[in-house]
Amino acid sequence: MFVLFVLLLIIVLIIFYFYAIYFGLFFGGPFIPVSKRDIKHLAKVFNFKKEDVVYELGSGDARILIYLARKYKIKSVGIEINFLLSFWSKLKIKFLGLDKFIKIKRKSFFQENLEEADVIICYLMPKAMKNLREKFIQELKPGTKIISFSFSIPDWKPIIVDKPSKKDKTIYIYEVGKTRTKNKSKIKNQNACLPVGRDIGHLFIN
Ligand SMILES: C[S@@+](CC[C@H](N)C(=O)[O-])C[C@H]1O[C@@H](n2cnc3c(N)ncnc32)[C@H](O)[C@@H]1O
């Protein structure tokens, strides 16, 4: 009886594990969280301000938003489709007393209006970045920054691309109003299409 119980427990844990990691794969990307090093890299490369309203698309276990709330007292919304991850995030946030800063919504980010955002953070698969492009054009106000780990937005020119070393993920930063696309005719919001050009060391500002 005891052996059966342990076996059942192991099976349940395995199911939980695979659900937590791979469920998001079908909607935008699996759960592969950024490291502490990546978060520190982000804080170096992007000038976060207390008044920024940050939206994280696919917030995972909310580690980035928790860091931003603790360090800058930033208010944020995390959108996470995976029930386990959103539940775990809410638990951590409550426990840390950060619920007045961070709100977690369990839903697909495709179903969330993003017009309130000053900063968008994402770490998603290339296909999701492509699908989000039209949503960004429709909903984001001029000046909104989009930060993406590892994957760029196809056809858009970032204002910053940063990868200081091999160990670091590439960080792409876009700004609505300064982000050029090769395919201007498809863009309804022309705010999304202004080019510039400058190069400062490993930071490349277009
Ligand atoms: C690569 S992980 C990044 C997690 C977190 N942003 C981080 O950097 O630590 C991608 C996350 O997006 C979530 N996700 C994928 N598609 C989604 C969708 N359509 N709506 C909401 N969350 C989604 C996954 O469940 C996963 O937690």
The ligand as a Tripos MOL2 file, in Angstrom:
@<TRIPOS>MOLECULE
LIG
   27    29     1     0     0
SMALL
NO_CHARGES

@<TRIPOS>ATOM
      1 C1         10.5710   31.4320  -21.3050 C.3       1 LIG1
      2 S1          9.3720   31.5480  -20.0020 S.3       1 LIG1
      3 C2          9.8140   33.1130  -19.2880 C.3       1 LIG1
      4 C3          9.3220   33.2820  -17.8700 C.3       1 LIG1
      5 C4          9.6850   34.6210  -17.2410 C.3       1 LIG1
      6 N1          9.2850   35.7000  -18.1000 N.3       1 LIG1
      7 C5         11.1650   34.7140  -16.9650 C.2       1 LIG1
      8 O1         11.8340   35.3600  -17.7880 O.co2     1 LIG1
      9 O2         11.6540   34.1420  -15.9890 O.co2     1 LIG1
     10 C6          7.8670   31.9220  -20.9130 C.3       1 LIG1
     11 C7          6.6190   31.9770  -20.0400 C.3       1 LIG1
     12 O3          5.5290   32.4320  -20.8300 O.3       1 LIG1
     13 C8          4.3600   31.6920  -20.4790 C.3       1 LIG1
     14 N2          3.4470   31.7870  -21.6460 N.ar      1 LIG1
     15 C9          3.6240   31.2370  -22.8620 C.ar      1 LIG1
     16 N3          2.6180   31.5940  -23.6830 N.ar      1 LIG1
     17 C10         1.7880   32.4030  -22.9690 C.ar      1 LIG1
     18 C11         0.5870   33.0980  -23.2800 C.ar      1 LIG1
     19 N4          0.0250   33.0400  -24.4960 N.pl3     1 LIG1
     20 N5          0.0120   33.8530  -22.3180 N.ar      1 LIG1
     21 C12         0.5680   33.9280  -21.0710 C.ar      1 LIG1
     22 N6          1.7050   33.2800  -20.7180 N.ar      1 LIG1
     23 C13         2.3190   32.5400  -21.6660 C.ar      1 LIG1
     24 C14         4.8850   30.3060  -20.2000 C.3       1 LIG1
     25 O4          3.9920   29.5590  -19.3940 O.3       1 LIG1
     26 C15         6.2000   30.6310  -19.4800 C.3       1 LIG1
     27 O5          6.0220   30.7560  -18.1040 O.3       1 LIG1
@<TRIPOS>BOND
     1     1     2 1
     2     2     3 1
     3     2    10 1
     4     3     4 1
     5     4     5 1
     6     5     6 1
     7     5     7 1
     8     7     8 2
     9     7     9 1
    10    10    11 1
    11    11    12 1
    12    11    26 1
    13    12    13 1
    14    13    14 1
    15    13    24 1
    16    14    15 ar
    17    14    23 ar
    18    15    16 ar
    19    16    17 ar
    20    17    18 ar
    21    17    23 ar
    22    18    19 1
    23    18    20 ar
    24    20    21 ar
    25    21    22 ar
    26    22    23 ar
    27    24    25 1
    28    24    26 1
    29    26    27 1
@<TRIPOS>SUBSTRUCTURE
     1 LIG1         1 GROUP 0 **** ****
